[in-house]
Amino acid sequence: MSRMNRRGRYYSNPNPVNTSRQVSEQQDEMVLRAQQLDERVESGAQCRVRFFNAAAGYGDLMVQVDNKTVSDKLAFGGITSYDMIDEGYQMVTITMLNQPQSIILSKRMPFRNCANTTAAIINTATGIDILMINDSGCRTSSENMACFRVANLSYTSPALDVILENGNPVFEDIRFKQVTEYKQAVPEEYNFNVMLTRETETIKTDSMDVILPEQPVEEGGYPGENEAAYAYFFEEFEPQKRYTAFIIGNRNYEPTLRVETIEAE
């Protein structure tokens, strides 16, 4: 049956039987998911998680999950080892150790499907929060390749590009809280620049699918070569290893923008 709305247009009246059935199915699905999670918790399922302090301006932090202290002093830019945390909802408490010492986050969080995860402590408009980053997903077609990706965890940064010293773009237009996909990299030494994202029409070449050792700069240079980079970093990749370059800090004020490259275990 159709009815007329206030604008004089007809619309179909939803079948109350079908609507009721859909709601019931959704509720059943939610119950099933909760039961499955409870079963995993009861069976001793655990997550493998490490915490990374990307919260600029808070100094050293103490990190606790329920009654367990994961780190009693996690410096800005520091990361813990992977720790085993029971799956399910856990209370995460983060305390700022600088004077005056205070709890800056107390949040009940779901831990599930986190076989290898980095819990990044990040700045927000109202304080801090936690961004869960999956450390899996590295796929190499050869045992002689490494994997590399970039995560922009700088709350105050604009969109950024990561380019090789010769100007070849590796990752482009990386926004806050964005984590790129892994790319294969030929094991070698590399120099990277973190630059303001260029307009699409000014990019000289497409981002490379496989990161290769640097080649000489072509005649004519590249867009932005005379501009100062926001940050520089050097890395030496080894075969069969996974690397994440975390961009942290602030643009134009302390602590300034910098990059911490960390290997996944």
Buried (B, 14 or more C-beta within 10 A) or exposed (E): EEEEEEEEEEEEEEEEEEEEEEEEEEEEEEEEEEEEBEEBBEEEBBBBBBBBBBBBBBBBBBBBBEEEEBBEEBEBBBBBEBBEBBBBEBEBBBBBBEEEEEEBBEEEBEBBEBEBBBBBBBBEEEEBBBBBBEBEEBEBEEEEBBBBBBBBBBBEBEBBBBBBBBBBBBBBBBEBBBBBEBBBBBBBEBEBBBBBBBEEEEBBEEBBEEBBEBEEBEEEEBBBEEEEBBBEBEBEBEEEBBBBBBBBBBBEEEEBBBBBBBEBE
